[in-house]
């Protein structure tokens, strides 16, 4: 069963996650695309090293390579919302990144 992947969209119609991904190098974009395909196929059953639960409601898609990228996502029914993306620079996911994802998740019309 496939899950539906949706990119978070601001009130002004900006798809901030998608736009950020476009700024990355081609090999990183390719890795992200592969990880999103895995997420679409496996949903909440996608585990390490591809995905990790970071809070009760959120997971991070883990893209390894020259650029370490994390995409925070959450589930609403059969939809997976890609809420926030950032370049990983520290061992632990910074709380400000989780807070951004939380605010975006709360703004969704669920």
matplotlib code that plots the C-alpha trace (Angstrom):
import matplotlib.pyplot as plt

x = [0.0, 1.4, 1.2, 0.7, 3.6, 2.6, 4.9, 4.0, 2.6, 2.6, -0.5, 1.1, 1.4, 5.2, 6.4, 9.4, 10.7, 10.6, 12.3, 15.1, 15.7, 16.1, 19.0, 21.1, 23.6, 22.3, 23.6, 21.9, 18.6, 18.9, 19.3, 16.4, 14.2, 15.2, 14.4, 11.0, 10.2, 11.0, 8.9, 6.0, 6.2, 6.8, 5.2, 5.5, 7.3, 10.4, 13.1, 16.8, 19.0, 16.4, 14.0, 14.0, 11.3, 12.2, 9.1, 5.7, 4.3, 7.4, 10.0, 13.0, 14.0, 17.8, 19.8, 23.5, 26.3, 28.5, 25.5, 23.7, 20.0, 17.1, 13.4, 11.0, 7.6, 4.3, 1.3, -2.3, -4.4, -2.8, -0.9, 2.7, 3.5, 7.1, 7.1, 10.6, 14.1, 17.5, 21.2, 22.4, 25.2, 24.9, 24.5, 21.0, 18.1, 17.9, 14.7, 14.2, 13.9, 11.4, 9.4, 9.3, 7.9, 5.4, 4.1, 3.7, 2.0, -0.5, -1.3, -2.5, -6.2, -6.4]
y = [0.0, 3.4, 6.4, 9.9, 12.3, 15.9, 18.9, 21.5, 24.6, 28.0, 30.2, 32.1, 28.9, 28.4, 24.8, 25.6, 22.0, 21.5, 24.8, 24.0, 20.7, 22.4, 24.4, 21.2, 19.5, 16.9, 13.8, 14.9, 15.6, 12.1, 10.6, 12.6, 11.4, 7.7, 8.2, 9.8, 6.8, 4.4, 6.5, 6.4, 2.6, 1.8, 4.6, 4.3, 1.0, 2.6, 2.4, 3.0, 4.0, 5.7, 7.1, 7.7, 8.7, 12.0, 12.9, 11.3, 12.9, 13.4, 11.4, 12.4, 11.2, 10.8, 11.6, 10.6, 11.8, 14.9, 17.0, 15.5, 16.4, 15.8, 16.1, 16.2, 14.6, 13.6, 11.5, 12.6, 9.5, 8.0, 11.2, 11.9, 15.6, 16.7, 19.6, 20.9, 20.3, 21.4, 20.6, 18.5, 20.1, 18.6, 15.1, 15.8, 17.3, 20.9, 21.8, 24.9, 22.6, 20.4, 23.5, 24.7, 21.4, 21.4, 24.9, 23.8, 20.6, 22.5, 24.9, 22.0, 21.7, 18.1]
z = [0.0, -1.0, 1.2, -0.3, 0.1, 0.5, 0.7, 3.4, 1.7, 3.4, 3.4, 0.5, -1.5, -1.0, -0.8, 1.4, 1.6, -2.1, -2.7, -0.2, -1.9, -5.3, -3.9, -3.1, -5.3, -7.8, -5.9, -2.7, -4.6, -6.1, -2.6, -1.3, -4.1, -3.4, 0.3, -0.4, -2.7, 0.2, 2.6, 0.1, -0.1, 3.5, 5.4, 9.2, 8.8, 7.3, 9.9, 10.5, 8.7, 6.5, 9.1, 12.8, 15.3, 17.0, 18.9, 19.6, 16.4, 14.1, 12.3, 10.3, 6.9, 7.0, 3.9, 4.3, 2.1, 1.5, 2.6, 5.6, 5.2, 7.5, 6.5, 9.4, 8.6, 10.2, 9.4, 8.8, 8.0, 4.8, 4.0, 4.9, 5.2, 4.6, 7.0, 7.4, 6.0, 7.2, 6.8, 9.7, 11.6, 15.1, 16.6, 18.0, 16.1, 17.3, 19.1, 16.9, 13.9, 15.6, 16.7, 13.1, 12.0, 14.9, 14.0, 10.3, 11.3, 13.6, 10.7, 8.4, 7.7, 8.9]

ax = plt.figure().add_subplot(projection="3d")
ax.plot(x, y, z, "-o")
ax.set_aspect("equal")
plt.show()
